[in-house]
Amino acid sequence: MGRFKYLMKNTLLFALGSFGSRIVVFLLVPLYTGVLLPEEYGTVDLLFTLCTILGPIITLNISEGVMRFCLDKDADREKILANTFFIILFGAVIGMLLVPISRLCSISVGYGVLLYSCSLFIACAQVFLYYLRGIEKPFLYSVGCIIQTFFIAFFSILFLVILKWGIRGYFRAYLCANMITCLYCMIVGEIKIIDICKKGIDKSLLNSMLKYSIALIPNTFMWWIMNASDRVMVSTMIGTAANGLYSVSYKIPGLVSVCNTIFNQAWSYSAIKESDSQDRVEYASRVFEILAIFSATVSIIILIFLKPVMRMYVQESYYMAWKYSPILLLGNYFLILGSFVGSTTYTVDKNSVGMLKSGVVGAIPNIILNAILIPIIGISGAAIATCISYFIVTAYRIYDTYNDFPLRWSSVNINIAHITMIVATLLCYLAEPYSEIALLFVLFFVFFHYRRLLLNSIVKELLRKR
């Protein structure tokens, strides 16, 4: 199978689950904003953000190790799972400390058991879904994502709309959905717990997995700082209602993040498979250039429809959230490029230290900028801080990996993609309909300038295959 065909096949398979799942989550926002006040939604978002960071800590981030080690050609998958079960069991016991600790924070008082349960099962579901990715079953992985999201939607409607359980209903929906997802993964992945546990623990393999996974925990925490600390600081400095608006502003840029996740899931397969190819730098450089152009184009299209969609998408009290979306969308554009570089170099080489360093490089400026900008310009300051930190991470990763993996691209094409994204972001703040008209001109320019590059790439690949 040709390399582009292999990449596109996996991209489409991951898109089946990831994009479809995120669309459902995206459509659930009107439900949440309809039944929860901005203050309640801000609280929910903050607590759920804590779940997403506590989960990897409880399980020692072993999901990353499961996926990466299963992708090795000589992987003993039963031993990998045996080690994984031991780590999950150990983490589940230690994680019980979350219940009393949660009483120390006013916003989490009374939610300790739910926080622990959701953190554990969200992490477990991720472990088993990543196992399906590791054994190169992207279709089953995508179906698992769809099942997970379907039950989140089902239980959200049941618990929030019908039973009216409020904040607790939100978390119970996620808890039930992730328990069902774990069961699905065990069935389709043919994970026989008793037989696997009989394998016992392979200490050498366990040490290698933990060395890789634990080193990524600080990296995960650094990304949490860039992705979520701004929400904590907005809640603290301005209030949970402001965080509710800011959380909604993330949703549309989040669709671009979905595309980023989908592509990088597929690209990690290709990058590992091509790790021994002589022309892997040239191949990765060509994909990087096309990715930048495609991401910029999609982002501009989203900006054109941003205001009308937000008017229909959320309640009137949340509409002003659109103001922060363009800046976050620009940040996501740089995040896509940085994630690609990380998958191409750090993931392939199992270089978790490089991942950590790049996370630190982005997290420190993020905290400093949040502390400076939020008191001065409010929610916009948080969005700007996030955008700048993503750009810094991308720039650092390109610089850090240049000696071992020097990506080569057309400076003109990449610079034009960057400039059009920045210009489009600024044009979005013009009054309607002038902003939409101006953005259409930018979109036409992008299509006109890049049409030959995209066509030439397709033709070259077809000729190479012949």
N, C-alpha and C positions, 0 to 999 in steps of 0.2 A: 504494500500500500504506500502511495506517495506521501511525502512528509506533510504537504499542505492538506491532502485529503484526510490523513490521520488526525491532524490538528482540527480541521473543520468538523469531522465526524464526532470527536470527543466534545468539541464546543457545543454542537447541537444537542448531544445527549445530556450534557450538564445543564444546558439552557432549558431543556424539557422540565427538569425539576426545579432548578434554582429560580429561573425567571418566572415560571408559572407560580411558584410558591410565594415569591416576593410580591407578585401582582395581587395575590389574595390578601397578603398582609397589608399591602398598600390600600386595598379596597376596604379593609377593616377599620381604617382610621376614621371615616365618617361615623362608624358605629361607636367607636370609643369616644370621639368628641361629642357625639349626640347624647351619650348616657353619663359621661363623666365631665365634671366642671374642669376648667383650666387648672385649678389648684390640684384636683384629684389626678388629672392626667399627668401633671408635672411630677407628683409623688410616685405614681405608677412607673413612669419612665425612669426615674432616679433609682427606684428599687430594682427594676428589671435590669438596669445597667449594672448594678452591683452583682446580680445573679450571673451575668455574662462574664464578669471578671473573677468571681469566686469559684465558678465551676472549674476552670482550668487549674486553679490553685489546689482545689480539693483532689482532683485526679492527677496532679502533677503534670498537667498538659500532655498526658500520654497519647491523646488522639493524634497529635502531630507525629509522634514516634511510630505509632501503629501504621499510619499511612505511608510514611517514608520508608520504613524498614520492610514493609510488605512489598514495596515496589522493587526491591533488590532481586536480582535474577535467582540467587541461591537462598531465598528467604524460607525459613521454616515457620510457616504461618501458625501452626498449632502452638509452638513454643512462644511465639509473639503474643498470642491470645492468652496463654497461661500466665505469662508475666503481667499482662494487662489486667486480668481479673484480680491478681494479687494486689496490684497498685490501687485499683478501684475500691476493693474491700478495705484496704488500709486507709485510703482517703475518706471513705464513708464514715469510718469510726472517728477519725480525727476531726472531720468536718462537723460533728455534732457540737463542737465548741461554738459554732456560729449562733446557736440558739441563745445561750446566756450573753454572748458578746453583743448580740443585736439590741439588747436592752440598754446598752450604753449610748445609743444614738436615738434621738427623739423621733426621727422620721421612720425608723424601723421597729419601734416598740410595738409589740403585739403581732409582728409578722415574722418572728424568728424561725418558727417551724416551716412556714411557707418558703422563706428565703433559702433555708437549708435544703428542703426537698426539691425546689425548682432548680437550684444551683447544681445539685447532684445529678438529677435526671436530664437536665439540658446537656450537661457534660457527658453523661453516659450515652445519650443519643448521638452526640457528636462523635464519640469514640467508635461506635458501631457503624455509623454512616461513613466515617473515614476509613474503617476497615474495608467496606465495600469498594471505596475508591482505591485502596491499596491493592486489592486483588483484581483490579482493573475490571470492575463491573459497574461502569458509569450509568448504565440504564437502570440497574437495580437501585443504585444510589439516588438517581433522580426520582424514581418512583417513591423511594423512602421520604425524600423531601416533600413530595406532593402529599403523601399520607400524613406527614407531620403537620403540614400547613392546613390540610383539610380539617383535621381534628381540632387544630387551634381555632379555626373559624367556627366549627360546629359547637365546640364547648364554650366559646366566647358568646355566641348567640344564646346558648342555653343558660349560662351562668349570669351574664350581664343583662340581657334583654328580658328573658322569661323569669328567671329566679331572682334577678336584681340583687346580686351578691356584691356589687361594687368592686372595690380594689381587690378583695379576696377572690372574687369570681375571675378576675383577669389572670391571677397567678394560678388558680386551680385549673383553668383552661390550658395553660402552658404545661402544667404538671401532668395532666392526663394525656395530652397529645404526645409528650415526649416518652411517657411510659409505653404507649402503644407503638411508637416508632422503634423503641428498643426491641420490643417483641418481634416486630416485622423483620428487623435486621438479623436477629438471631435465626429466624426461620429461613429466610432466603439466602443468608450467608452460610447456612448449614453449620451453625455454631453449636456444638454439643458440649455444654458446660462440663458435665461429669467426665467425659472422655478427655477433654482438654486439660482439666485440672489434674488428671492422672499423669499428665506429662511432667508435672513438677516445674519448678522454677529453674531456668537457665541463668545462673548468676552472671556469666560473662555477657550474655545477650541483654539481661536486665540492666546491667551497668551501662552498656552502650545506649540502650533506649532511654534510660533516665538522664544520661549525660546530654543527649540530644534534646530531650523534651524539657528538662528542668531549665536548661540554658535559655529556652524560649519563653519561660514564664516571665522573666523581667521584660523580655521583648513584648510579650502580650500586655504586660502592665504599662509599658511605654505607649503602646498603641491605644490602650484604654485612656491614658492621659490625654492623648491627642483627640480621641473620638468622644470621650465622655466627661473628662474633668471639667470641660467648659460648661457642661450642664450642671455639674455640682456647684461650680463657682457662680453661675447665673442664678441658681436657686438660692445660694447663700447671700449673694450681694443684692439681688433684685427681687427674688421671690419665686415660689413654685409656679405661680401663674405665668410669669415670664418664661420659665423653663418649659411650660406647656406649649407656648407659642414656638419656642426655639426647637422643640422636639418635632413639631409638625413641619417646620421649615426643612428638616432633614429628610422628609419622606420622598420628595421628588428627586433631589440629588441622590437619594438612596437607590433609585432605579438605575442610575449610572454605576453606582457601587456594585449592584447586582451583576451588571455586564462585566465589570472588572473581576468579580469573584468567579463568574462562569468561565471567562477566558483564561484566567490564571490557573483554574483547576485543570482545564484541558492542556494549557501550555506546560504545566509541570510534568505531564506525561511526556510531551514532545521533547522538552529540555533534557529530561533524564535519558530518553531514548537516543537523542542526538549527541549525548555527552562525549562520545568517542569519534564523532564525525569530524573530518578535517576542515570542512567549511561551516562549522557550527556558528562561528562568529558572524560570518557574512549572512547566514540564514537568520540568526537572531536579530541582526541589525535591520534586515529588510522587514521582518515582522514588527519590530519596534516602531519603525517609521510609519508603516501602515496603521498600526494601532493608534499612534498619536493623531493621525489624520482622521481616522474613523471616530475616535473619542471626541475630538473637537467638533466634528460634524453633528454627531448625535446630541452633544451638549447644546449647540446652537439651536437645533430643532426644538429641544425641550424648552429653551428660553423663549422662543417665539410663542409657545402655547402656555407658558407658565402662569400668567395672570388670569386668563380665562378659565384655565383648569382649576386653579386654586379657588376661584369664585364659586365653582360648582362642587368642588371636592370637599370643602370643610364648612362648618358653621361660620356665620358672619363674624363671630367673636375671635375666630382663628385666622381670618383672611389676611391680616397684616403680616402673617408669617412669611408671605412670599418675598418680602424685602431681604430676608437673610439667605434665601435659597440660591440666588445667583452667585454669591461669594462662595458658598459651600460647594456649588457645582464646579466652580473654577478649581477649588481645592481638590475635589474628586478627580478632576482631569489630571492633575499632577500625581495624585495617589495611584491612578491606573498605571502611569509610566513607572513610578517607583516600585510598585508591586511586580511589574514585569521584570525589572532588573533583579529584584530579590529572588524571584522564582528561577531566573536564568542562571544565577550564580550561587547565592547562598543555599537555596534548597537543594540544588543538584550536588553541591559539594558537602552537604550536611554541615554548613558553616553557621551554626546557631550564634556564635560570638559576633559575626558580622551583622546578623539580624539585630542582635541586642544593641550594638554600637549605633547602628542607624536609627534605632528606636529612641535611644538616649539623645542623639543629636536633634531629633525632632521634638521630643517631649519637653526638654528644658526651655527652649524658646516659647513653646506653647504655654507653659505655666506662667512665665514672665510676662508675655504679651496679654494673657487673660487678666492677670492682676493689674496691669497698667490700663488696658483698653476698656474693660467692662465698666469700671466706675465712671469713665469719661463718656463713652458713646453707647453704653448699654449692651443689648444683645448683639448688635452689629460688631462690637469688639470681639466677642467670642467667635463669631464666624470668620473674621479677618485673621485672628490668631490661629485658627484651625487651618485656614488656607495657606498661610505662610509656613506653618510647620510641615505640611505635606510637601510643599515646594522644597524646603530644606532637606527633607529625607530623600527625595528623588535626586537632588543635586549631589548629596553626599554619597549615595549608593553608586551613581555613575562614576564619581571620582574615586571611590574606594575600590571599585572592581576593575578600574581601567587597565591596570598593569597586567592582570591575569585574563581579563575578558574585555578587550577594547571595542565596545560597540562603535560602529562607523555608520553614519547616516548623512543625508544631505542637510547641511546647516540651513540652507534656504527653506527647504520644506518644513523642517522642524520649527524654525523660528517663526515662520508664517503661521503655523498651527498655534504656537504660543500667543502670538500677537492677536490673532483673530479671536481667541478665547478671551483674552483680557478686554479687548474692545467690545465684544459681545456682552460681557458681564456689565460693563459700564453703560452700554446702550439700553440695557434692560430697565434702567432707572429713569428713562425718559417717560413722559406721560403717554398714555394710550391715545390714539393708535400709532403715534410716532415711533415708539420703541419697537413695535412689531414690524413696521415698514422698514426701519433701519436694519433690523436683524435679518429680514428677508434678503436685503442687498448683501449683507455679509455672507449669508448662506450661498447665494448665487456665485459670489466671488470664490468661495471655497470649492464649490463644485467645478467651476471653470478652471481654477488653477491646478487642481489635483487630478482631473479626469485622465490625463495622459499617464501619470504615475501609476494609478490603480490599474489601468488597462495594460500597461507594459508589464506589471508584476504578474498579472494573470497569464499573458502571452508567454512570458519567460518560463513560468512553471509548466505550462503545457508543452513547450518545446523541450524542456529538460526531461520530462517524463517520457517523451518519444525517443 
